[in-house]
Amino acid sequence: MTHMTPPKLLVIAESERDGLKLVTLAAVGCARQVAEATGGRFDILVIGAPVQAAVDALQGYGAANIFVAEAKELAVPTADNYAHVIVDVARMHGATMLTAAASTFSKDILPRVAALLDAGMLSDVTAVVPVGDEYTFDRVMYAGNVIAAVTLDGPVKVFTVRASAFPAAEKSGGQSPVVPIAVDRASLPNRIETHDRVATPSGRPDATEARVVVSGGRAIKNAADFERLVGGLADVLGAAVGSSRALVDAGITPNTLQIGQTGKAVAPELYIGLGISGAIQHLAGMKDSKVIVAINQDSEAPIFEIADYGLVGDVYAVVPELIGKLKLS
Ligand SMILES: Cc1cc2nc3c(=O)[nH]c(=O)nc-3n(C[C@H](O)[C@H](O)[C@H](O)COP(=O)(O)OP(=O)(O)OC[C@H]3O[C@@H](n4cnc5c(N)ncnc54)[C@H](O)[C@@H]3O)c2cc1C
C-alpha cells in the first residue's frame, strides 16, 4: 500500500564506543514498518566518535542511507551538540519523521530536536498507524493503564518508541550506502561541558537489552544485600539487575537501575522480582515481560496477580538457596 505523501524517516541511532546500543533496532523496526506500509523510506543517523562498530552493526536492515556524523567533539552525547547535528541532517535531507528508541539518551536529546524544528514530540510510542495522509500514534499513559491514540500536527513529527512494543528489526541483506556528514565544528553550541563519565563497573548487561532481569525491592535492606541477593542471582543467570523506586529513594541502588513509570521500561523473556510489592508504577515498566516470577513473603502482594510463577517466602532465606541450587545445576 502506498501513502499519498510517503514519509522520510530518520532513525537516530544510539551507540557507545564499542558498538550499537541494541534498543536502536526497535526504532529501526518501527521505521521499517512505517516505510513498508506507506511506500516511504528510512535513513539512519549515527553520531559520535568512534562510530565504525555501530555503522557496521546497522548494515543489512534496509536503510536507504546510513548518515555518519563523526567528530571528536561528539564523542560524548551532549544534548546541545547532538540536537544541533540531528537538526542539520533532518533539514538537509527533508526528514518528516524523526525517531529513536525511548531511553535516557533520547529523552535528553529528542525534545530539543523537536523544539529546534518547531515540531510536535511524542515519547513512548507503541504503534504508528497511517490513516489517510496522516498518522495516529499509540502511547501509554497513566502508568500503562490508558493507551492514548494521538495525532501530531505539522509537517515534521518527532517521537521515541518503546522498545518492548516493536520487534527488533531483522537483517534482510543488502548494504546501505554510508554517507559521511561534514560536521561544522565552529557552529556546535558546546554549552554543556562533560567532566566525567562513569561506566557501570559490574559488567552486567543493561536491563533494557537483557533476556533476563532480576529486580529487587524494599525487602532488600542495604547495598551489600542487594549485591549478594539480586546481583548474585543475576550473575548465575547471566542477567541484568534492576530495582524498584523504593530502593533508589533509599539510596541503596542508583537511579539508572530503576524500572517503572519513571524509570526504564523492560520486556525481557524472564523477569524475577524479589521483595517487590507490584505497585502500578513499577508494573508500568515490566508487565510486558514474557515470564514473570515473583518472590514475596506476603501472599496478598499485588505482584502475584500478574506473576506466571510465584513463591511466598523470605528473600533472605529463599534466594541464597536458589543461587546455590542454580550453581550446582
Ligand atoms: C509518580 C510516581 C512515579 C513512580 N515511579 C516508580 C517507578 O518508576 N518504579 C517503581 O518501582 N516505583 C515507582 N513509584 C513508587 C511506587 O508507587 C511504589 O512505592 C514502589 O514501586 C514500591 O517499591 P517496592 O515494591 O520495592 O516496595 P513496597 O511497596 O514497600 O513493597 C515491598 C514488598 O516486599 C515484601 N517483603 C518485605 N520483606 C520481605 C522479605 N524479607 N522477603 C520477601 N518479601 C518481602 C513486602 O511484602 C512487600 O510486598 C512511583 C510513584 C509515584 C507516585
The ligand as an SDF file (V2000), in Angstrom:
LIG
                    3D

 53 58  0  0  0  0  0  0  0  0999 V2000
    4.6170    9.4700   40.2000 C   0  0  0  0  0  0  0  0  0  0  0  0
    5.2050    8.1890   40.7240 C   0  0  0  0  0  0  0  0  0  0  0  0
    6.1190    7.5050   39.9360 C   0  0  0  0  0  0  0  0  0  0  0  0
    6.6610    6.2960   40.3970 C   0  0  0  0  0  0  0  0  0  0  0  0
    7.5480    5.6210   39.5990 N   0  0  0  0  0  0  0  0  0  0  0  0
    8.0150    4.4320   40.0070 C   0  0  0  0  0  0  0  0  0  0  0  0
    8.8710    3.6620   39.1670 C   0  0  0  0  0  0  0  0  0  0  0  0
    9.2500    4.0660   38.0650 O   0  0  0  0  0  0  0  0  0  0  0  0
    9.2870    2.4570   39.6230 N   0  0  0  0  0  0  0  0  0  0  0  0
    8.9080    1.9550   40.8470 C   0  0  0  0  0  0  0  0  0  0  0  0
    9.3330    0.8480   41.1880 O   0  0  0  0  0  0  0  0  0  0  0  0
    8.1260    2.6700   41.6450 N   0  0  0  0  0  0  0  0  0  0  0  0
    7.6790    3.8980   41.2730 C   0  0  0  0  0  0  0  0  0  0  0  0
    6.8840    4.6130   42.1110 N   0  0  0  0  0  0  0  0  0  0  0  0
    6.7190    4.1350   43.5100 C   0  0  0  0  0  0  0  0  0  0  0  0
    5.6650    3.0600   43.6580 C   0  0  0  0  0  0  0  0  0  0  0  0
    4.4030    3.6600   43.8810 O   0  0  0  0  0  0  0  0  0  0  0  0
    5.9890    2.1610   44.8820 C   0  0  0  0  0  0  0  0  0  0  0  0
    6.1110    2.9650   46.0240 O   0  0  0  0  0  0  0  0  0  0  0  0
    7.2680    1.3500   44.7230 C   0  0  0  0  0  0  0  0  0  0  0  0
    7.2650    0.6740   43.4890 O   0  0  0  0  0  0  0  0  0  0  0  0
    7.3410    0.3380   45.8630 C   0  0  0  0  0  0  0  0  0  0  0  0
    8.5310   -0.3810   45.7690 O   0  0  0  0  0  0  0  0  0  0  0  0
    8.6420   -1.8140   46.4110 P   0  0  0  0  0  0  0  0  0  0  0  0
    7.6860   -2.7470   45.7660 O   0  0  0  0  0  0  0  0  0  0  0  0
   10.0920   -2.1780   46.3990 O   0  0  0  0  0  0  0  0  0  0  0  0
    8.2750   -1.5300   47.9380 O   0  0  0  0  0  0  0  0  0  0  0  0
    6.9850   -1.8940   48.7690 P   0  0  0  0  0  0  0  0  0  0  0  0
    5.7510   -1.4760   48.0930 O   0  0  0  0  0  0  0  0  0  0  0  0
    7.2390   -1.3870   50.1600 O   0  0  0  0  0  0  0  0  0  0  0  0
    6.9870   -3.4790   48.7820 O   0  0  0  0  0  0  0  0  0  0  0  0
    7.9470   -4.2560   49.4130 C   0  0  0  0  0  0  0  0  0  0  0  0
    7.4890   -5.6970   49.2860 C   0  0  0  0  0  0  0  0  0  0  0  0
    8.4990   -6.5270   49.8270 O   0  0  0  0  0  0  0  0  0  0  0  0
    7.8550   -7.5710   50.5520 C   0  0  0  0  0  0  0  0  0  0  0  0
    8.8440   -8.0220   51.5390 N   0  0  0  0  0  0  0  0  0  0  0  0
    9.3170   -7.3480   52.6120 C   0  0  0  0  0  0  0  0  0  0  0  0
   10.2850   -8.0510   53.2150 N   0  0  0  0  0  0  0  0  0  0  0  0
   10.3970   -9.2260   52.5170 C   0  0  0  0  0  0  0  0  0  0  0  0
   11.2360  -10.3460   52.6310 C   0  0  0  0  0  0  0  0  0  0  0  0
   12.1750  -10.4480   53.5990 N   0  0  0  0  0  0  0  0  0  0  0  0
   11.0830  -11.3490   51.7230 N   0  0  0  0  0  0  0  0  0  0  0  0
   10.1680  -11.2830   50.7400 C   0  0  0  0  0  0  0  0  0  0  0  0
    9.3420  -10.2230   50.5770 N   0  0  0  0  0  0  0  0  0  0  0  0
    9.4650   -9.2000   51.4540 C   0  0  0  0  0  0  0  0  0  0  0  0
    6.6110   -6.9630   51.1460 C   0  0  0  0  0  0  0  0  0  0  0  0
    5.6370   -7.9640   51.3780 O   0  0  0  0  0  0  0  0  0  0  0  0
    6.2000   -6.0010   50.0370 C   0  0  0  0  0  0  0  0  0  0  0  0
    5.2780   -6.5960   49.1510 O   0  0  0  0  0  0  0  0  0  0  0  0
    6.3240    5.8140   41.6850 C   0  0  0  0  0  0  0  0  0  0  0  0
    5.4010    6.5150   42.4630 C   0  0  0  0  0  0  0  0  0  0  0  0
    4.8560    7.6820   42.0000 C   0  0  0  0  0  0  0  0  0  0  0  0
    3.8660    8.4100   42.8590 C   0  0  0  0  0  0  0  0  0  0  0  0
  1  2  1  0
  2  3  1  0
  2 52  2  0
  3  4  2  0
  4  5  1  0
  4 50  1  0
  5  6  2  0
  6  7  1  0
  6 13  1  0
  7  8  2  0
  7  9  1  0
  9 10  1  0
 10 11  2  0
 10 12  1  0
 12 13  2  0
 13 14  1  0
 14 15  1  0
 14 50  1  0
 15 16  1  0
 16 17  1  0
 16 18  1  0
 18 19  1  0
 18 20  1  0
 20 21  1  0
 20 22  1  0
 22 23  1  0
 23 24  1  0
 24 25  2  0
 24 26  1  0
 24 27  1  0
 27 28  1  0
 28 29  2  0
 28 30  1  0
 28 31  1  0
 31 32  1  0
 32 33  1  0
 33 34  1  0
 33 48  1  0
 34 35  1  0
 35 36  1  0
 35 46  1  0
 36 37  1  0
 36 45  1  0
 37 38  2  0
 38 39  1  0
 39 40  1  0
 39 45  2  0
 40 41  1  0
 40 42  2  0
 42 43  1  0
 43 44  2  0
 44 45  1  0
 46 47  1  0
 46 48  1  0
 48 49  1  0
 50 51  2  0
 51 52  1  0
 52 53  1  0
M  END
$$$$
